[in-house]
């Protein structure tokens, strides 16, 4: 009987898998927050962001929830493309990372929110770095 050889455990796919898992974890978190915003805006704003709900901001909750669902979709699409060795997944990952980094920096500069700087910006930079590492493996 002939054994089938795969590259799954080899070094050639290590960064691709690390990048995919990192994006997958981010996608799961974004999905959870997005669904929470769309289904229970009042509780999510209070518990997650320390914001008291007023009816005038309800549309912002819907917009933010939909944005997070779109971000989740883009992350999942990047994972699918990367695992299929499509370089477009790397490009999309870099775009996502740049967006997160810029969002974190702008939020920090505008509101002084250190959590955004440390959370989103660092997460964005790590996403970009892992995307570049995955891109190197795709070239091989």
N, C-alpha and C positions, 0 to 999 in steps of 0.2 A: 504494500500500500504506500502511496506517495504522500509525503507531508506537504501541506500547503505553507509556503513561507509568506509572512506578512511583514510590513514595516511598522506595525502598530507600536511595538515596544522598542524600536530602534531609535537612535539619536536623530535620525532624519526627520522624525515627526515630533520630537519633544516640545519644541517651541510652538508648533502648531497646536498641539494638545493643551499646553499651558495657556496659550492665548484664548483658545476656545472655552476652556473651563472658566477662566477669568471673566470672559464676556458672558458666559452662561450664568454665573453667580450674579453679576450685575443685572442681567436681564430679569432674573427671578425677583430681585429686590425692587427694581423699577416696576415690574408687573404688579407686585403686591401693593406698592404705594399707589400706583395708578388706579387699580381696582378699588382700593380703600377710598380714594378721593371721589371716585364716581359713585360709590354706593353709600358712603357714610361721611359726607364732607364735614359736618359739624364736629364729630368725634375725631376725625383724622387731623383737622386743623388744630384742634386743642391739644391733642396728645403728641402729634408729630412735630408741630411747628410753633406751638404756644400762641396761636392766633385765636382770638375770640370771633366766633362766627357772627356775621351780620348779613342779611339777605342781599345786600348790594354786591357782595363778593362771590356769590354763588356761581356766576358765570366764569369767574377766574378758576374756581375749583374744577369745573367741567373742562376748561381749556387746559389746565395743568394736568388733569387726569388723562386727557386724550394725548397730550404731548408725551407723557410717560409711556403710554401704550404704544405710540409711534416709535419712541426710542427703543422700547423692548423689541418691537418688530424688526427694526434696523439691526439690533444686536444679534437676533436670531438669524436673520438673513446673512449677516457677516459670518457667523459660525457655519452655516450651511455651505456657503461658498468656499470658505477656507478648508473645510473637511473634504470638499470636492476638488481641492487644489486649484481653485479659481482665484487669481490674483485680485479680482475685484473685491473679495472679502477683506483683504489687507487694506485696500484703499478705503473701504467703508469703515473699517476699524480705526484707521488714522483720523478720518473725519469725525467719528464719534468721540475719540479721545481729545481732539482739538476743541470740539464743541464743549465737552465737559470741563476742560482746562480753562477756556475763556469764560465760561459761565461762572466757575468758581472764583476766578480773579475779579471779574466784574461785580459779582455779588459781594465780595469782600470789600472792594473799593467803594461801592455805593452804600452798603449797609454796615460795614465793619464786622461782618459775620465770619469769624475765624473758622467755624465748622465748614462753611462752604469752601473756603480756601484749602483747608486740610483734607476735606472729604472729596469734593468734586475735582479740584485741580490735581491733586496727587493721583487720584484714580484715573484722570484723563492722561496724565503723563505716563503712568504705568501702562495704560492701554496702548498708547502710541509706541512705547518701547517694545512691548510684546508683539505688536503688529509688525514692527521692523524685523524683529527676530524671526517671526513666522515667515516673513517675506524672504529672508535669506534661505530658509529651508525650502521654500517653494521653487527657488531658482535652481536648486540642486537636481 
